[in-house]
């Protein structure tokens, strides 16, 4: 199942061609740098060296997100978009991200290997 998730994520990130791939990767890295880097370590994003939250390396291989939710692409998008709605009082703040921004970040995260 997790292998399928990674394949779906790569396909979604891929879009229609090489230029689109690079643009989506750049957009994801920019969003992560501005909204995730202070708390998380994220491979491929040099400024993402935070230690408040967990490293997001290899998140596609984790079975559970935030210790409570089955790891699926849609669940990860929902978690990124509205963590306080999903688990009130947890340490992850609402970042004000749109659904599309959360999807872009989640798609990128699903392409990461364990590092």
GROMACS elastic network, one bead per residue, 0.5 to 0.9 nm:
[ bonds ]
;  ai    aj funct       b0    kb
    1     4     6  0.51015   500
    1     5     6  0.63219   500
    1     6     6  0.88290   500
    2     6     6  0.62869   500
    2     7     6  0.86556   500
    2    60     6  0.63223   500
    2    61     6  0.59491   500
    2    62     6  0.81734   500
    2    63     6  0.81617   500
    2    71     6  0.85173   500
    2    72     6  0.83816   500
    3     6     6  0.51689   500
    3     7     6  0.62907   500
    3     8     6  0.86827   500
    3    60     6  0.81421   500
    3    61     6  0.80348   500
    4     7     6  0.50225   500
    4     8     6  0.61071   500
    4     9     6  0.84879   500
    5     8     6  0.51472   500
    5     9     6  0.60801   500
    5    10     6  0.86010   500
    5    60     6  0.71583   500
    5    72     6  0.72301   500
    5    73     6  0.68977   500
    5   110     6  0.73585   500
    6     9     6  0.50354   500
    6    10     6  0.61185   500
    6    11     6  0.85363   500
    6    60     6  0.64245   500
    6    61     6  0.86442   500
    6   107     6  0.85689   500
    6   110     6  0.54626   500
    6   111     6  0.60243   500
    6   112     6  0.86233   500
    7    10     6  0.51833   500
    7    11     6  0.61365   500
    7    12     6  0.85629   500
    7   110     6  0.86525   500
    7   111     6  0.82386   500
    8    11     6  0.50858   500
    8    12     6  0.60794   500
    8    13     6  0.85466   500
    8    73     6  0.87792   500
    8   107     6  0.86525   500
    8   110     6  0.88463   500
    9    12     6  0.50407   500
    9    13     6  0.60576   500
    9    14     6  0.83675   500
    9    73     6  0.77215   500
    9   106     6  0.81500   500
    9   107     6  0.50200   500
    9   108     6  0.74134   500
    9   109     6  0.85702   500
    9   110     6  0.58464   500
    9   111     6  0.65637   500
   10    13     6  0.50674   500
   10    14     6  0.59002   500
   10    15     6  0.89709   500
   10   107     6  0.70638   500
   10   108     6  0.78582   500
   10   110     6  0.74664   500
   10   111     6  0.59966   500
   11    15     6  0.68047   500
   12    15     6  0.59319   500
   12   107     6  0.69989   500
   13    20     6  0.84501   500
   13    21     6  0.64349   500
   13    24     6  0.64262   500
   13    25     6  0.75041   500
   13   104     6  0.75466   500
   13   107     6  0.60962   500
   13   108     6  0.70074   500
   13   111     6  0.86608   500
   14    17     6  0.66428   500
   14    18     6  0.76498   500
   14    20     6  0.68256   500
   14    22     6  0.85423   500
   14    24     6  0.77375   500
   14    25     6  0.88930   500
   15    18     6  0.84354   500
   15    20     6  0.59943   500
   15    21     6  0.63683   500
   15    24     6  0.82720   500
   16    19     6  0.82737   500
   16    20     6  0.62244   500
   16    21     6  0.76844   500
   17    20     6  0.52787   500
   17    21     6  0.61188   500
   17    22     6  0.88023   500
   18    22     6  0.63095   500
   18    23     6  0.85944   500
   19    22     6  0.52644   500
   19    23     6  0.61619   500
   19    24     6  0.86432   500
   20    23     6  0.50119   500
   20    24     6  0.60521   500
   20    25     6  0.84650   500
   21    24     6  0.52994   500
   21    25     6  0.61180   500
   21    26     6  0.85122   500
   22    25     6  0.50872   500
   22    26     6  0.59929   500
   22    27     6  0.84892   500
   23    26     6  0.50602   500
   23    27     6  0.60751   500
   23    28     6  0.85791   500
   24    28     6  0.60828   500
   24    29     6  0.85432   500
   24   104     6  0.73661   500
   24   108     6  0.85034   500
   25    28     6  0.51138   500
   25    29     6  0.61281   500
   25    30     6  0.85429   500
   25   104     6  0.84596   500
   25   108     6  0.68924   500
   26    29     6  0.51394   500
   26    30     6  0.60830   500
   26    31     6  0.86097   500
   27    30     6  0.51092   500
   27    31     6  0.61942   500
   27    32     6  0.85773   500
   27   101     6  0.88011   500
   27   104     6  0.76083   500
   27   105     6  0.85227   500
   28    31     6  0.51646   500
   28    32     6  0.60969   500
   28    33     6  0.85052   500
   28   101     6  0.79184   500
   28   104     6  0.56249   500
   28   105     6  0.51980   500
   28   106     6  0.85906   500
   28   107     6  0.82971   500
   28   108     6  0.62536   500
   28   109     6  0.88600   500
   29    32     6  0.50318   500
   29    33     6  0.59655   500
   29    34     6  0.85845   500
   29    44     6  0.74565   500
   29    45     6  0.58893   500
   29   105     6  0.78213   500
   29   108     6  0.80584   500
   30    33     6  0.50738   500
   30    34     6  0.62501   500
   30    35     6  0.84905   500
   30    45     6  0.82527   500
   31    34     6  0.52433   500
   31    35     6  0.57971   500
   31    36     6  0.75072   500
   31   101     6  0.74691   500
   31   102     6  0.89321   500
   31   104     6  0.84380   500
   31   105     6  0.70345   500
   32    35     6  0.52122   500
   32    37     6  0.59527   500
   32    42     6  0.79940   500
   32    45     6  0.73147   500
   32    47     6  0.89385   500
   32    48     6  0.74241   500
   32   105     6  0.67746   500
   33    36     6  0.60139   500
   33    38     6  0.80080   500
   33    42     6  0.89982   500
   33    45     6  0.65319   500
   33    46     6  0.80644   500
   33    47     6  0.60791   500
   33    48     6  0.60883   500
   34    37     6  0.65392   500
   34    38     6  0.81410   500
   35    38     6  0.74243   500
   35    39     6  0.87956   500
   35    95     6  0.68504   500
   35    97     6  0.86153   500
   36    39     6  0.59086   500
   36    40     6  0.58914   500
   36    41     6  0.83112   500
   36    42     6  0.83922   500
   36    48     6  0.69910   500
   36    50     6  0.81960   500
   36    95     6  0.88955   500
   37    40     6  0.52409   500
   37    41     6  0.64982   500
   37    42     6  0.72993   500
   37    45     6  0.79322   500
   37    46     6  0.87490   500
   37    47     6  0.60485   500
   37    49     6  0.60707   500
   37    50     6  0.57172   500
   38    41     6  0.83492   500
   38    47     6  0.81316   500
   38    48     6  0.64536   500
   38    49     6  0.68405   500
   38    51     6  0.77808   500
   38    52     6  0.77652   500
   38    53     6  0.89585   500
   39    48     6  0.76335   500
   39    49     6  0.73477   500
   39    51     6  0.55003   500
   39    53     6  0.51598   500
   39    54     6  0.78281   500
   39    55     6  0.87401   500
   39    92     6  0.88514   500
   40    48     6  0.59697   500
   40    49     6  0.60633   500
   40    51     6  0.57790   500
   40    52     6  0.65663   500
   40    53     6  0.52190   500
   40    54     6  0.58264   500
   40    55     6  0.53770   500
   40    56     6  0.66865   500
   41    45     6  0.81242   500
   41    46     6  0.88223   500
   41    47     6  0.83485   500
   41    50     6  0.53487   500
   41    51     6  0.68731   500
   41    53     6  0.81210   500
   41    54     6  0.71226   500
   41    56     6  0.61284   500
   41    57     6  0.74658   500
   42    45     6  0.57664   500
   42    46     6  0.78951   500
   42    47     6  0.85087   500
   42    48     6  0.53781   500
   42    49     6  0.71107   500
   42    50     6  0.86747   500
   42    55     6  0.62525   500
   42    56     6  0.54120   500
   42    57     6  0.59936   500
   42   109     6  0.81047   500
   42   112     6  0.86169   500
   43    46     6  0.74186   500
   43    48     6  0.76863   500
   43    55     6  0.86693   500
   43    56     6  0.77057   500
   43    57     6  0.61710   500
   43   109     6  0.88912   500
   43   112     6  0.71523   500
   43   113     6  0.85881   500
   43   115     6  0.74131   500
   44    48     6  0.84545   500
   44   112     6  0.86021   500
   45    48     6  0.54437   500
   45    49     6  0.84743   500
   46    49     6  0.73396   500
   47    50     6  0.83973   500
   49    55     6  0.85665   500
   50    53     6  0.71244   500
   50    54     6  0.84484   500
   50    55     6  0.81513   500
   51    54     6  0.67109   500
   51    55     6  0.75523   500
   52    91     6  0.88097   500
   53    56     6  0.86962   500
   53    91     6  0.81667   500
   53    92     6  0.79025   500
   54    57     6  0.88198   500
   55    58     6  0.84977   500
   55    59     6  0.83677   500
   56    59     6  0.53809   500
   56    60     6  0.88957   500
   56   109     6  0.70347   500
   56   112     6  0.82044   500
   56   114     6  0.86954   500
   57    60     6  0.83284   500
   57   109     6  0.75494   500
   57   112     6  0.59094   500
   57   113     6  0.61371   500
   57   114     6  0.50953   500
   57   115     6  0.58590   500
   58    61     6  0.55965   500
   58    62     6  0.71586   500
   58   109     6  0.77794   500
   58   110     6  0.75189   500
   58   111     6  0.82097   500
   58   112     6  0.54354   500
   58   115     6  0.70221   500
   59    62     6  0.52420   500
   59    63     6  0.85199   500
   59    65     6  0.83676   500
   59    71     6  0.85474   500
   59   109     6  0.66699   500
   59   110     6  0.65120   500
   59   111     6  0.88723   500
   59   112     6  0.72654   500
   59   113     6  0.79157   500
   59   114     6  0.77407   500
   60    63     6  0.80209   500
   60    71     6  0.75983   500
   60    72     6  0.84941   500
   60    73     6  0.87457   500
   60   109     6  0.71521   500
   60   111     6  0.74082   500
   60   112     6  0.72638   500
   60   113     6  0.78378   500
   60   114     6  0.88990   500
   61    71     6  0.85491   500
   61   110     6  0.84851   500
   61   113     6  0.83044   500
   61   114     6  0.81431   500
   62    65     6  0.72784   500
   62    70     6  0.89200   500
   62    71     6  0.67257   500
   63    69     6  0.83559   500
   63    70     6  0.60303   500
   63    71     6  0.52215   500
   63    72     6  0.84886   500
   64    67     6  0.57192   500
   64    68     6  0.62578   500
   64    69     6  0.53145   500
   64    72     6  0.87579   500
   65    68     6  0.60969   500
   65    69     6  0.50996   500
   65    70     6  0.62442   500
   65    71     6  0.55170   500
   65    72     6  0.87076   500
   65    75     6  0.82153   500
   65    76     6  0.72340   500
   65    79     6  0.82144   500
   66    69     6  0.66043   500
   66    79     6  0.85018   500
   66    87     6  0.87643   500
   66    90     6  0.88804   500
   67    70     6  0.88112   500
   68    87     6  0.85813   500
   69    72     6  0.85955   500
   69    75     6  0.73802   500
   69    76     6  0.88141   500
   70    75     6  0.72774   500
   70    76     6  0.88924   500
   71    74     6  0.84667   500
   71    75     6  0.64084   500
   71    76     6  0.66288   500
   72    75     6  0.51701   500
   72    76     6  0.61770   500
   72    77     6  0.86492   500
   73    76     6  0.52087   500
   73    77     6  0.62607   500
   73    78     6  0.86912   500
   73   103     6  0.83461   500
   73   106     6  0.69619   500
   73   107     6  0.76102   500
   73   110     6  0.80017   500
   74    77     6  0.50367   500
   74    78     6  0.61482   500
   74    79     6  0.85221   500
   74   103     6  0.81441   500
   74   106     6  0.86399   500
   75    78     6  0.50303   500
   75    79     6  0.60162   500
   75    80     6  0.85874   500
   76    80     6  0.61217   500
   76    81     6  0.84610   500
   76   102     6  0.83452   500
   76   103     6  0.82733   500
   76   106     6  0.62115   500
   77    80     6  0.52301   500
   77    81     6  0.60870   500
   77    82     6  0.85177   500
   77    99     6  0.73136   500
   77   100     6  0.87635   500
   77   101     6  0.88496   500
   77   102     6  0.52677   500
   77   103     6  0.52561   500
   77   104     6  0.85206   500
   77   105     6  0.78993   500
   77   106     6  0.57287   500
   77   107     6  0.84822   500
   78    81     6  0.50375   500
   78    82     6  0.57969   500
   78    83     6  0.72575   500
   78    86     6  0.79467   500
   78    99     6  0.78521   500
   78   102     6  0.75128   500
   78   103     6  0.84908   500
   79    82     6  0.53454   500
   79    84     6  0.82874   500
   79    85     6  0.84891   500
   79    86     6  0.67479   500
   79    87     6  0.88096   500
   79   102     6  0.84804   500
   80    83     6  0.60667   500
   80    92     6  0.87449   500
   80    94     6  0.80837   500
   80    95     6  0.81364   500
   80    97     6  0.78763   500
   80    99     6  0.88123   500
   80   102     6  0.56184   500
   80   103     6  0.83267   500
   80   105     6  0.80889   500
   80   106     6  0.76037   500
   81    94     6  0.70577   500
   81    95     6  0.72699   500
   81    96     6  0.72244   500
   81    97     6  0.57096   500
   81    98     6  0.67139   500
   81    99     6  0.62731   500
   81   101     6  0.81854   500
   81   102     6  0.54796   500
   81   103     6  0.85012   500
   82    85     6  0.54110   500
   82    86     6  0.64961   500
   82    87     6  0.88044   500
   82    93     6  0.82942   500
   82    94     6  0.58812   500
   82    95     6  0.80437   500
   82    96     6  0.82862   500
   82    97     6  0.84369   500
   83    86     6  0.51529   500
   83    87     6  0.60167   500
   83    88     6  0.74152   500
   83    90     6  0.75996   500
   83    91     6  0.88299   500
   83    92     6  0.62692   500
   83    93     6  0.67591   500
   83    94     6  0.62658   500
   84    87     6  0.51432   500
   84    89     6  0.63839   500
   84    90     6  0.66291   500
   84    91     6  0.85987   500
   84    92     6  0.72497   500
   84    93     6  0.67332   500
   84    94     6  0.63689   500
   85    88     6  0.57573   500
   85    94     6  0.88028   500
   87    90     6  0.59852   500
   89    92     6  0.83704   500
   89    93     6  0.89402   500
   90    93     6  0.77768   500
   92    95     6  0.86682   500
   94    97     6  0.78767   500
   97   100     6  0.80102   500
   97   101     6  0.58382   500
   97   102     6  0.61639   500
   98   101     6  0.51035   500
   98   102     6  0.61949   500
   98   103     6  0.85273   500
   99   102     6  0.51266   500
   99   103     6  0.61104   500
   99   104     6  0.86366   500
  100   104     6  0.61329   500
  100   105     6  0.86813   500
  101   104     6  0.50394   500
  101   105     6  0.63053   500
  101   106     6  0.86141   500
  102   105     6  0.51777   500
  102   106     6  0.60856   500
  102   107     6  0.84890   500
  103   106     6  0.50506   500
  103   107     6  0.59284   500
  103   108     6  0.85064   500
  104   107     6  0.52218   500
  104   108     6  0.63114   500
  104   109     6  0.87156   500
  105   108     6  0.51909   500
  105   109     6  0.61918   500
  105   110     6  0.87418   500
  106   110     6  0.62134   500
  106   111     6  0.88505   500
  107   110     6  0.52573   500
  107   111     6  0.67539   500
  108   111     6  0.53345   500
  108   112     6  0.70616   500
  109   112     6  0.54766   500
  109   113     6  0.88701   500
  110   113     6  0.81729   500
  112   115     6  0.83072   500
